[in-house]
């Protein structure tokens, strides 16, 4: 029998039994939905965790070896900036301040904020302005407010709105946008490095990070070695992001919990699909035996089983991914700070798991079908 013909017969057998076909789809859709949703949430969390690195955009970061996430920094000594500026291969270096503070709003309420202090000279890492003039940041008490979903916690301030930080006056001189929202759920203010240090009390060292621009890509390795001799780390943007990802994956409960949920989703989908597919094969043993009796080879029946399992798995994968996309879009329309994104790697992961489910289901079905002898069917 021709392969196309045997697959057409398999397709008819599959879709004509609507109850079993629907049960197979439900199991796969459920597994795909949960696996993709879990990994999308993790990807969203990592994207938010990378936000500082993404928004600042520096090619290299000099950090304390104890730093795992940019929101929790260990201040660097003052001499380190001068040392980095004098290193071979460094085109430019600038300090960056990141800290937390309590803001007293005009209505008397307090709100936690994240404060980013930019280098007074270069404003290296500045956000994209929406309203106002960037140069107004040099005015007295000036702050930029990031216009993201958290801005409502500040009462949706406008240019000219005033507030207090540590009994010091602050004035909103502009609204700005950044590429990625933060993970901690607090509004973000940008100001000058010198003002951030003056407004927010801290330790004797105040530099959170040193942002470095190498002269050439070839200079990166040399800069790393020179910084390492001083007891600190120089990381590229990709390396810093990987360090953050490793921290959230292996040193917090987030990665473990999501991994367990993903494994459970796979096992549930595989068990439902495998059992249902096996029941489908048992109910159609007469048909498979008849096909063998009229000349269908074992290899052709194997192709039929593989086709049926693959067709069901891919259909379920498409429906499951579509449901995830719709659910994420709906939730984000209501909750803009919902951290979940679909990426190529989590779609590829779900696809690989679906193929594995299809392989398990096929194996169960193939073993049973290959044992069929035509005379057993017609003898009954």
N, C-alpha and C positions, 0 to 999 in steps of 0.2 A: 504494500500500500504506500502511496506517496505521503511524504511528511506533511504537506499542506492539508491533504485530506484527513489524515489522522488527527491533526490539530483542530481541524474544523469539527470533527466528531467530538473531540474532547471539550471544545468550547460549548457545543450544544448540550452535552451531558452536564456541564457545570452550571450554565445559566438557566437551564430548564428546571433544575431543582432549586427554586428560589429561596426556600427556607434554609437549606444548607449553604447556599452561596451567600446569603445575607449574614448568616452566623459567622462564616469565614471572614467576610469583610468587616463585621463589627469587631472581631478579635484583633485584626490587624490595624484597623483604624484606631481602636482604643490604645494599642501599644504605640503606634506612631505618634498619636496625639500627645500621650504622656511623655514619651522619650524626647520628642522635639520641644515640647513645652518646658520640660525640666532643663534641657541644655540651652534653650533660648533664654531662660531666666538667668542661668549661670553666665551666659555670654553678655547679657545686659548688665549683670553685676560687675563683671570684669571691665566692660566698657566704661561704666561709671567710675570704677576704681582707677582706670587709666586717665580719667578726665583732666587731672592737673598736668600730667605729662603731655597729653594731647593739646590742651589749650595753650600752654606756654610755648610749646613747639621747639624747644632747644634741641640741638643735635646731640649734645652731651650734658650729663649731669654729674657734678661732683657731690658725693653724699658720704655721710658717716656709715661705716660698715653695718651698724645696727639697724639702719633704716630698711623697712620692708614695704611700706606704703607711704606715698608722698604726703598724706594728711598728718602723719605722725613723724615729725622730723627731730633730729638731734642737732642742736646748733653747732656750727662750725667755727673754729677760732678765727679771729680777725686776720691773722697773718696769711691764712691759706689763700685768700683772694689775690693778694700781691704775689704769692708764690706761683699760683696758676697763671696769672698774667705774664709772668716772666718765663714760662716754660716754652721750650721749642715746639713749634707746630700750633700754638694757640693764636688764633686771629683776634679773638675778643672773649672776654669773660665778664660776667655781671652777677651781682648778688641777687638773691630772691628770698623774700620773707613770706612764710605761710604760718598763720596762727589763728587761734580762736579767740573770740571776745563776746561780751554781752553788750548788746545795744539797747539803750533806753529810748523808746519811741516817743513821739509827741503826745500820745495818749497815756503815757506813764507805764506802759507794759514793757517787759524785757524780752529780748529775742536773741538767741545764740546766732552768731554769724561766723563765717570764715573770712579772714582778711588776708589778701595777697598784696605784698609790698613790692612794687617794681623798682628797678634801678633808676635813681633820680636822673641820670644823664641820658641813658638810652631808652628807657621804658621797655626794655627787652621783655617779651612775653605779654605785651598789652593785648587786650581784647578788641574785638571789632565794634566800633561805635555805632549805636542806633540813633541816639539823641544826644545833642551837646557836642562840645569841642574837646578833643583829647587833651589839648594844651591847658584846658581849665583845671586839670588835675594838679597844676602847680599853684593854684590859688590857695588861700588860707583855708584849712580844715576840709579840703576837697576830697571827695570819694566818688568812685564810679560804682553803680549797682548793676549786677548782672541780671538781665531780664530773662529769667527762666521760671519754671513752675514754682520755685520757692520764693519768688519775689512777693507773692501775696502775703507771706508771713511778716513782711515789713510794711504792710498796708499799701502795697502798690505805689511806692513813692514816685514823685515827679521831680524834675529839675528844680532845685531850690528847697526841697524838703530837708528839714534839719533833724538831728538826733544826737544822742550823747554816747560816747564810749569812755568809760572810766572818768566820768564828770568832765570830759572834754567835748567840745562842740564839733559836730561833723555836718557837712553840707553835701547833698547830692548834686553833683555838677554834670552828670551824664548817665545815660543808660547804655549798656553794652551787651553784646552777644558773644557766647563762646561756642566752640564746636561740640562739646560734650557736657552734660549736666553732671553734677557731683553725686556721690553715693550717700553722703551723710544726712541729706535732707535739710540742710540749712542754707540760708541765702549767702551769697558771696559778694564781698566788697573789694574793690581794687583801689589802691592809693599808692603814694610814693613810699619807697623803702624807708627813708628817714622818718616819715610821718607814722608809718606802722610801728616802727621801733619805739617812737616817742609816746604813742598812744597806748600801746599794749606792754605792760611790764613783763620782763622775762629775766633770763639769766645774764651773766656778763657777756656771753656771746649771743649774737642776734641773727646771724646769717643761717637761714634754713638750708639753702642749696646754693651752689655756684653753677651758673649756666655757662657753658663753654661752646664756642664756635671754632672748630679746627680750621686751619688754613686749607688743608686738603684731606680727603678721606684716608690717605696713607698715613697721616699724622695721628690718627686715632690711637693706634697701638702704642706709639711713643708717649702720648699724653697719659694713657692708662698706667704705663710703667712709672712715669715720673710722679704721678699722684699716689700710686701705691707705695712708693718709697717714703712718703710722708704719713702713711698709715690710713689713707682714705681710699675711696673707690671712685673711679670715673667710669660711668656707664653711658653707652649710647641710648637713644630713645627706645629702641627695640629691646635692649638688654634690661633697661629699667622696667619696661612693661612686663617682660618675662619674669622678673624678680617679683613684681606685684602679683602676677598670675600664680606663681608658685606659692606665695604666701597665702592667698585666699584658697588655693586648691588643697594644699597639704598641711597648713598650720592653723586653719580655722575649721569649724564644723560645716561650713557652707559646701565645700567640695565633697566631703564625705556623704553628707545628707543627700545631695543631688545625685551622686553616683549610686547610692543605694536605691533611691527612687527610680532611677533609670534602669537599673538591673531588675528591680521588681516589675517594672512595666514590660521589659523584654520577656521575662519569664511568664507573666500573665498572658501576653500576646502569643508567645510560642506554644503554651499549653492549650489555650483555647483553639488556636488554629490547627495545631497538630491533632488534637482529639476530634475536632469537627471534620478535618480532612480525612482522617482515618475512618470515621463513621460514613462519610460520603463514599469512600472507596468500597467499604463493606456492602453498602446498599447497591452498588453498581458492579458487583462481582460478576453477575450474569452477563452484563454488557461487555466487560473486559474479556470474559471467557468466550463469548460469541465472536469477538474480534479476533481472538487467537485462533478460533476454529476456522474462520474464513481466510486465514493466512497472515494475520498481523504478527510481526516478529516481536520478540521481547524488547529489543532496542526501540522499536516504534512505540510500544506501550510506555516505555520509560520516557520517551520524548513527550508523549501525551501528558503524562503525570507532571513532568517538569513544566510544560507549557501552562497547564491548569494552575499549578502552584504559583508560577511567576506572574501570570495574568492577575490572579487574585491579590498577590502581594503588591504589585505595582499599582493596581487600582486602589487598594487600601492606603498605600503610601500617598498617592495623590490627594485622596479625600482627607487623610489625616493632616497633611501639611497645609491644605487649604483651610481646614478648621482652625489650626493653630494661628495662621495668618489673620483670619477673621477675628478670633478671640483676642489676640494681642491688639489689633487695631481698635476693636470696640472698647477694651479696657483703657487703652491709652487716650481715647477720645474723652473718657470720663475722668481718668486719673493720669494726667500728663507725666507724672514722675514715676510711673510704673516701669521698672527696669527689666525689659525683656526684648530681645531682638533676634531675628533669624539670620544666621550667617551661613556661609558656604560649608564651614566645617560641621556645624550641628545638623545641617540637612544631609551632608554626606554620611555622618555617623548614623543617623536614622535610616538612611537608605541601605547602608551596610547591614544594620541590624535586621531590616526587613528581608533582605536577601538571605540572611542566616535563618530567619523564621521560615522563609520559603524552602530553604534547603532541608530544614528539619521536617517540615510537612511532607516534602517530596520523598525523603528517605523512608518515612513511615509508610507512605502510599506505595512506593516502588517495591519494597520488601513483600508487601502482601500481594500485589498484582503479579509479580514474577513467580509466585508459588501456584498460581491458578493453572489447572489443567482442563482443557476443553471437555474431556469426558466426564469430569466431576460436575460440570454445569448441566450437561445434557442427561447425565444419569439421574439427576434429581427430577 
